[in-house]
């Protein structure tokens, strides 16, 4: 399984560095297009399979690509 782990970013209010890992597989639940991510604070897993919605711009780009095929 291929995962991405972008550089962490500081959440100053919480005093943690947040990182995520995702297999970048798009999911559709009938209402939302999303990817599942594992979210870590200072290296400790805090959310497993967190659903992060795909942005409107990404969804529009995918519609254009799919319409061409």
C-alpha positions in Angstrom: 0.0 0.0 0.0 1.4 3.4 -1.0 1.1 6.1 1.5 2.0 9.8 1.6 3.3 11.5 4.7 3.6 15.3 4.2 5.7 17.3 6.4 4.1 17.9 9.7 2.7 21.3 10.7 2.6 22.9 14.1 -0.8 23.4 15.7 0.3 26.1 18.2 -2.9 26.2 20.2 -2.5 22.5 21.0 1.3 22.4 21.1 1.5 19.5 18.7 3.0 18.7 15.3 0.3 17.1 13.1 1.2 14.7 10.3 -1.1 12.5 8.2 -0.7 9.3 6.2 -3.1 8.4 3.3 -3.2 5.8 0.6 -4.8 8.5 -1.6 -7.7 6.3 -2.6 -10.9 8.3 -3.4 -14.1 7.2 -1.7 -17.6 8.2 -2.4 -20.3 7.9 0.3 -23.2 9.1 -1.9 -22.8 12.7 -0.8 -19.1 13.4 -0.4 -15.9 12.5 -2.2 -13.1 12.0 0.3 -9.8 10.2 1.1 -9.2 8.4 4.4 -6.2 9.5 6.4 -4.6 8.5 9.7 -3.8 11.6 11.7 -0.9 11.8 14.1 -0.1 14.4 16.9 3.6 14.3 17.8 3.8 10.8 16.3 0.8 9.3 18.2 -2.2 8.2 16.2 -5.3 10.3 17.1 -7.7 9.6 14.2 -7.8 6.4 12.2 -9.4 6.6 8.8 -10.3 10.2 9.2 -12.4 11.3 6.2 -10.9 14.4 4.6 -13.2 15.8 1.9 -11.7 16.5 -1.5 -11.7 20.2 -2.4 -14.3 21.5 -4.8 -11.5 22.3 -7.3 -10.2 18.8 -7.2 -13.7 17.4 -7.7 -14.3 19.7 -10.6 -11.0 18.6 -12.2 -11.9 14.9 -11.8 -15.3 15.5 -13.4 -13.6 17.1 -16.5 -11.2 14.2 -16.7 -14.0 11.6 -16.4 -16.2 13.4 -19.0 -13.5 13.1 -21.6 -13.5 9.3 -21.4 
